[in-house]
Amino acid sequence: MAYDEKLAGRIRAQLEGKRDIAEKRMFGGIAFLLKGKMCCGVLNADLVARVGAEDYGKALMQRHARPMNFTGRPIRGFVYVGPGGTRTARDLRRWLDRCLLLWGKSGEVGRAGAARTSPPSASGSPRKKSFTAKDANPRRKKKTSPRRNQ
């Protein structure tokens, strides 16, 4: 058993009735996806909680929480919550609410839990992209069309 099936069942019960929730086996455990993006999961006996970059520091200050370092390097926006932090239904509900709140703040979540938001310009309208990714690479050779001899 690569993950705590009882904890996964408790999460299923708490998320029951929520729209756009799917389960997927990932990283030797199970992940619960919201709108195709990981919301939370279970690995071994730990809850994996996606709390976002903004709430990451606060989440780490909670008892039983520690950085998610699945690759040997902490992944900002994700925390592991030990079994003591999900012992009661109320404790688990708090963590799941925190994970679900991430989607409520921005409506869309990008990589590593950072909410995708575009700050408004001074005029109040959304910022427009002033360059493309191609322009950002100075080493990229520009394509030129062959000249015809005239």
C-alpha positions, 0 to 999 in steps of 0.5 A: 500500500503506497498510500493510506486508503482510509485517509483517501476515503475520508477525503472522498467523503468530504469532496463528495458533491463538489463539481469537477473533482477527479482522482488520479494515481500519481507519485506512488499515491493518489491525487484529487484534481479540481478542474484538471489541476491537483488540489490535494492527495495522499502519499503514504500516511500524509495528506498532500495539500496544495495551498498556493504560494501566498498561503505557503508560509502560513501553512508551514506554521501549522502543526504537523505541516512540513514542506513537500520535498518529493524530489529532494527540493521543497515544492513551493505551494505544496505541504505534507500534513502528517497524520496528526494534522488530519486526525479528526474530520474537522482537521481534515476539513480545514486543510481541504477548505484551504486547498479549495480556497485556492481556486476560489481566490483566482478561479484558475491555478497555474504551476506550483500553486501560484494563482494566475492573476494579471495586475491591472495597469495604471489606467485600470485595464488589464495589462497587454503582452508587450513581447512574445517568448521568442523576443525574450531569447536574444540568441535566437536567430531571426528567420530571413527570407532568401533574396532573389537576384534582380 
